[in-house]
């Protein structure tokens, strides 16, 4: 079995998030994608549901983001509702 010869190392460039620098540079409500991925499902559900986090958006941006945030909230709430609120979004699927 090769697993005994393998070791995991966290990438110094992406911090283990497995995203390109361009993706990690994206901010959502002043939080980087890496920060959001590190949140638990429970914390990210609260973050995306809190309208105060998005009060800086223009009216046009709010209109554009409304269906996106709705979809994010529905998916996060489902994970939380089935008892997976303790998982982080960036958790390895293995």
C-alpha positions in Angstrom: 0.0 0.0 0.0 1.5 3.3 -1.1 -0.3 5.3 1.6 2.4 4.6 4.1 5.0 6.3 1.9 2.8 9.4 1.3 2.6 12.5 3.5 0.3 15.5 3.3 1.7 19.0 3.1 -0.2 22.2 3.1 0.6 24.4 0.0 2.3 27.6 1.1 0.7 29.5 -1.8 -3.0 28.5 -1.3 -2.9 27.6 2.4 -4.4 24.2 1.6 -7.6 25.6 0.0 -6.7 24.2 -3.5 -7.6 27.5 -5.2 -5.6 29.7 -7.6 -4.4 33.1 -6.3 -7.0 34.8 -8.4 -9.8 32.9 -6.7 -8.3 33.5 -3.2 -8.2 37.2 -4.0 -12.0 37.3 -4.3 -13.8 39.0 -1.4 -17.3 38.4 -0.2 -18.5 41.0 2.3 -14.8 41.8 3.1 -13.9 38.1 3.7 -11.7 36.2 1.4 -12.8 32.9 -0.1 -10.2 31.2 2.1 -11.7 32.6 5.2 -15.2 31.6 4.1 -14.0 28.0 3.3 -12.5 27.8 6.8 -15.9 28.6 8.4 -18.1 25.8 9.7 -21.3 25.3 7.8 -23.2 26.8 10.8 -21.0 29.9 10.8 -21.2 30.4 7.1 -25.0 30.0 7.2 -25.2 32.8 9.7 -22.7 34.9 7.7 -24.6 34.7 4.4 -28.0 35.1 6.1 -27.0 38.4 7.8 -28.0 41.2 5.5 -25.7 43.6 7.4 -22.8 41.8 5.8 -24.0 43.0 2.4 -25.3 46.5 3.2 -22.3 48.0 1.3 -23.7 46.8 -2.0 -25.3 49.2 -4.4 -29.0 48.6 -5.2 -28.1 47.1 -8.6 -25.5 44.8 -6.9 -28.2 43.7 -4.4 -30.6 42.9 -7.2 -27.9 40.8 -9.0 -26.7 39.1 -5.8 -30.2 38.3 -4.4 -30.7 35.0 -6.3 -27.1 34.0 -5.7 -27.3 34.5 -2.0 -30.7 32.8 -1.9 -29.1 29.7 -3.5 -26.1 29.8 -1.2 -28.4 30.1 1.9 -30.6 27.2 0.8 -27.6 24.9 0.2 -26.0 25.9 3.5 -29.2 25.5 5.5 -29.7 22.1 4.0 -26.2 21.0 5.3 -26.9 22.5 8.7 -30.4 21.0 8.8 -29.1 17.4 8.1 -26.7 17.8 11.0 -23.5 18.8 9.1 -23.2 22.2 10.7 -19.8 21.3 12.3 -18.1 20.7 8.9 -16.1 23.4 7.2 -16.9 24.3 3.6 -13.3 23.6 2.5 -13.1 20.2 4.1 -11.5 17.5 2.0 -14.1 15.1 0.7 -12.0 12.0 1.5 
